Each structure stands twice: as C-alpha cells, then as structure tokens.
Amino acid sequence: MKNICTILLVCWVLLSFLSCGSQAAGTEVIPLPKAHAHNDYRHARPLLDALSHGFCGVEADIFLVDGDLLVAHDRRELKPDRTLRSLYLDPLRKCIAANEGRVYRKGPMVTLLIDFKTAAAPTYEALYKMLAEYSDIVTSFGPDGRKDKALIVIVSGNRPRDLMASQKIRYAFYDGRLADLESNAPADLIPLISDRWTSHFRWRGEGPMPAEESRKLRDIVEKAHAKGRRVRFWSTPDAPSAARQALWTELFDAGVDLLNTDDLPGLQKFLLDKRSK
C-alpha cells in the first residue's frame, strides 16, 4: 500500500510539471493571454487543466472558514483539503520555479482572479496575510509603484475597495465594473473591468450583432484601454454552439482582453486558429 501511494504521488508531481509548460520539446503549450478559465476549480484538475490548455487567467471562488480560505462555488461544496494554497498558490509557485520565473517559460503574466463569497474585509485580510507569503511570485503595489511578477491577483465578488485603496503595500488588485469605466482611480488599483454580459447586451450570438451593441462594446474597450485597464465579461453564452463562436469572435475583434469560458479545449482551439490566420 505504501509503495502504491508513493507511485501515485510521483505521478501527480509529474503531471503537475507537465501541465506547467515544462513539456518535452515539441509539446510545449502555447500561452494564450486572452484565455480565462471561469470557475476553474470545477475542472478535474484545478489550475493544471487550464495551464495544459495555455490559459493565462484562472478564477477561484473562496470562502473564509475558520481562518482558512477554501475554494468552492457554494458552501455545500466546501472541503477542508480544497484550499487556495493547495489548489492554486503552491502549484503556481512550483510552476514558476520550474519555468525560470514565469508560469509559462518566457510567457506573459498570469491572472488569478479570486471571487470572495464571504464578507469583504475579513476575507481580504486573510488573503492579504497569505499573499504576503508569496511575495516572490505575486505582483505588488507599494511606495515605489507596481512591481510585476509572474502572477497578478485580482479580487472580485465581495471586494473592499476603500480598504484596498488605503493600503501602502498591496499584493492584490481590484476588479472594477462598468460603473468604474470613467473612474479616475489608477490602473494600479483597478487594472481590470469585469461585468455581466447579459446586464448590458441583448445579443446572445444568434445572427449578426446589432450595430449599436457592436459600437457600445468597442466604446467600452476603448475607454478601458485608455485608462490602462483590461476588459472581461462573464455570463456569456458558453454552450457548444455557433452562437458561442460568434460571440467569441465579436469579443476578440473588439479587443476584449479576457475571454471567459468553461470550455478549455474549445477556447484554446479558437484562439490558436486566430493566431494562425
């Protein structure tokens, strides 16, 4: 039994490294800066499946439970071994160490979007203390400005904006909404604008996108980029269909920075096809 456990552990470690862009020559994963794994923790191998498909953004929902940060979509799914450390921070540190200071060797910065499901201030305080232990891999902001590392952590959900803005040193950044589009808050506080697609657009990918909605989308992206912010939408149609492909195409062509999906191979193929054209 002991030998079996040892073999399983070795296999898991090897799989972890293979999923971190450390594949043998000829099988290196191409990092896709626009690919964002929505509810990443629901995949068979949280984080690792996303990295094996070249994703440069992953999303984890967290709950503060007895001082620890557990990853789940809702409370009934909580398990003490599914922590932010074990599923994300520790594997990312291993990937970064294996790939010369990047999640993907010579690749772009990777986004870890953390969605708070419990009260903003105490959850953030617990996260802040935890991220301080990973200051070697996470982008920070301090008296000398922003210092980019392999990973940028962005807080979504129940996020304490005033608390974050008041800190002299931060290891995480604030996920804005379309209401923040015209805000003069610095991009070093709000580097990302995210919002629910269905709250602002009626088009679901069926037929041509209405001209006024297409202009609205491009205007949003232009305004965000002028402020140094990226753009992401959630609640976009994600069923395998021509409608989803049409919507991805409009988002891509408009310059949306993160395409949100649960379909890792589908978006990977879409983005690789775009690269080849």
N, C-alpha and C positions, 0 to 999 in steps of 0.2 A: 504493500500500500504506500509505504514511504517513497519507494522508487517511482511509482506511478505519479505521485504528487510532484516529485522533483521534475519528471519529464514534462508534465503539464505546465509547470511554472516556466521551464526553459522555453517551451513552445510559445507561451504568452509573451515572454520578453522578446523573442524573435519576431513575432507578429507585430509587436509594438514598434520595433525598429523598422521593419519593412513598411509600416504604414506612415512612418515619419520622413519619407523621402530618402531613405537610405538603401533603396533597392540596388540590385546589381546593375551593371552597365546595360543599357538598352531598355530598361524597365522603369527608369526614373519618372516619377509622377510630375506632370507639368502643373505648377501652381496657377490657379485661376483667381485673380484678385476680386472678381465680381461674384464669385460663388459663395453663398451664405447658407449654412445648414440650420434651418428653422427647427426648433425642438430637437436639437441634435442628440440629446441623451436618450431619445426613444429608439435610436438605431441599435442594432445588435451589439456593436462595439462603439459606444460613445466616443467621440473625438476621432478615434482611429479610422472608422469607416469614412468620415468626412475627409481626413487627410489622405486616405488612399485614393480619393477621387479628385484631389487637388484643391479642395475648398480652402479659402483663406478667411472665412468667417464661420464661427460656430456659436450657437445660442444655448445657454443653460439657464433654466428656471431654478431659483433657490429659495429655501425656507430656512429661517433661523430656528433651530431646535436644540434646546439645552446647550447653547453656546457654540454649536457646530453649524455649518452650512451644508444642508442636504439638498441634493438635486432631484427634482420631480416636477411633474406638471400640476398635481394637486396632492392634498395631504394623504389621501388613501394609498398613494403610490410610494410614500416615504419609506426608505430602508436605511438603517444606520451605516451600512457599508458604501452607500452611493453618495459620496461626499464631493464637494467641489475640489478638494485636494486630490482625492483618489482618481476621479474621472477626468480631471482637466489639468490642474496646476502641476501635479507631479509628472504625468506623462508628457506635458508640454516642455517641462524643464529637461526631461530626458531627450526629447526630440531636438531641442535647441543645442544641448551639449553634443549630440551626435552629428549635428549638421553645421558646425562651425559658427554658432551664434545666431542661427536662424531656424525657424520651424522647417522650412524647405531650404536646402543648401543654396545660398545666393538668391533666395526668394524674397518676396515682399513681407512687410509686417502683417501679422495675422491678428484678426479681431476676435476677442472673446466677449460676446455680448451677454451680460448677466442680468436676468429679469428677476427683480425682487418680488416675491409673493407674500412676504411678511412685512411688518411695519418698517418704514423707510429708515429712520435714524438708527435704531439698534442693529438692523441688518447691515447697514452701511458701516457702522462702527466695527462690527465683527469682520466684515470684508476688508476694511482698511488695515486692521491688525494682521490679517492673514496675508494680504498682498505685500505688506512691508517685508515679509519673509522671502518674497520672490522678487525683490527689487532688482535682482540681477537680470531678470528676463522681461519685466513689465515696464512699459513706457510710464514716465512720471512727469509731474509738473511741480516746479519749485521756484525759489527766488531767482534762479538763473534761467528760467523758462522751461520749455518742454525738452525732455531728453528721451529720444526714441530708442526703444529696444526691440526685441523680436516680436513682442506681443503688446497689443493695446487692449485694455479692459474698458468696456463701456457699460455703464449702469442704466438699465431700463426698468420699466414697471414702477414700483413704489420708490421713486428716487428723491433723495433730499437735496434739492438744488441749493438752497441757502447754505446748508452745512458744507456741501462740497465747494461752493464758491468761496467760502470763508477760510478754507484751509491753506496754509502756507506751502504744504507739501501734499501732493495727491498721487495716488497710484491708479486712479480710475477716472473716467470722464463721463459726462452726462449725455444721455440720449435725448435729443430735443424732439419737438413735434412741429407740425406745420405752423402752429401758432408762434413758434420761435424763429420762423423763417426770416423775419425782418429785424430780429433782435440784434442789439449791438454787443451782446455777450461775446467774449472772444472765442475763437475756434479752439483754443486751448482748454476751454471749459466745455463747449458744445461742439464737438467735431463731427457729429452725425445728426441728421434729421430723419426720423422714422415716423411713419403714420400708417393707419389702416386704409388700405386701398379703397375698400367699399364705403368708407365715410366721405370720400372726396371725388370718386369717379363712378359713373354708372356703367361704363363699358366693361364687359367681362371676357373680351376676346372673341366674341361672335361677330362676324362681319367686320368691315373697316372701323377703325377707331374714329369717333366723331372729331371733326376738325377742331372744335372748340376745346375738347378734352385733350387732344394732342398738344395744342398750344399751351394749355394750362400745365400739362406735365413738363413741357420744356421750359416754361417760365419758372416752375418750382426748382428744377435742376439748375438753371442759370443763376437764380438768386442764391441758392445754397452754395454753389461753387464760388460765387463772387465773395462770399464770407468765409471761404476756406473750409466748408463743411461737405461731407458726403451725404448721399440720399439713399434711403431704403424704404420699401413698402412691405407691410405684411397683410395677410388675408387676401392675397391674390389667388386666382383660380389655380389649383395645383393637381387636379385630376389629369391623368394621362390623356391628352386630347389636343386637337388642332388649336383650340381656343387658348390653351396654356402656351403653346409655341408662339401664337400670335402675340400674346401679351408679353412674353419674354422678349420678343423681337422689338416691340414698341419701347419697352423699358431700356433695352440695350441701346437702341438707336437714339433715345433721348438723353443718354448719358447717366442713367441711374447707376449708382456705384455698387450696390449690393443687391443681387437678385435672390430673393428669399424662397427657399423650397424645401420640401421633404424628400424630393426625388433626386438623390445624389447622382446616379448614373445618367439620368435624363438631362439634368442641367450641365453636367460635365460634357456630354456629347454635344449639346447645343453650343457651349462656349468654345469647345475645340473646333467645331465646324466653323464658327465665326473667325477663329484665328487663322484657319486655312484659306480663307477667301481673300 
